[in-house]
């Protein structure tokens, strides 16, 4: 296992995800972001599962706030299960194979499409990572207006909403959400998601849920997934607060993976 302290993100990308061509991984990540920024909440399911965070405030936290809280939540889980291991989370800018990896400065705030990589280590050994990203919500454009006119209001959006964010619908979530919460959600022009590839090992597969929880805490946001990230935790979790999400996420992951991958 590669030592995390000596690990170079450029060497590690392919081995961490069992993909021989790092450019394939980069292309998949880019395509997933582009597809998700288009109309609707579509996912590229064959390469990843994702957890989304829809904020109810316009606060953009420091990346360091998110990283440190993710690490704290993860360590609390290991301690609660009596696992005598230390988890470490580090934030890097994602880079091409011929580029030198760069850590994210502690004073840096989230901004749209930063191309970040959260790397996870257990007892100093790198165990792969996840890809948290801040995205702009899809905006209502002239095509939507045209659809509205052509369908007599059955499709699309009225001209008065041109340039606004496509509104989230309360029916997209499983838990009860008030009208005020929906108003606050739809007032924000951005959302986060964290991506883990389907071949990722246990450590980042648990960690990306804690990234989402940390972001939801920081932005009073709601956690959701439309592509199966919550399988194993039961149905009905889309739209939970960080507090609700944390009551089951860690336990469900430990039940699935067991203790061994975290030693």
PEZIBEL-V505403 format. One line per field, one symbol per residue. psi: psi as a letter, one per 30 degrees, with the letter a starting at -180 (. if undefined). burial: 1 if it has 9 or more other ideal C-beta (glycine too) atoms within 8 Angstrom, else 0. Layout:
psi=???
burial=???
This chain:
psi=kkkeffkkfeefeeefghkfjffeeeeeeeeeeeeffakahlljffflllkljjlglgkjlkeeeeeeeeeeeeeeeeeeggjilkkkkkklkkllfglkkklkkfgklklkifiljjkkkkhfkkhaalikkkkklklkaeeeeeeeeeghgflallffgkflkkkkkffflelkkleeeeeeeffkgllllkkklfgkaeeffeefeeeeeeeeefghlkklkgggfgkfgllgfkglleeeefffeeeeeeeefaeefg.
burial=01110010110111011010010111011011101100000011000111111111100011111111111011101100001010111111111000001001000001000101111111011111111111101111000111110010000110001101110100011010100011011101011111111001011111111111111111101111111011000000111111011101110111001000110
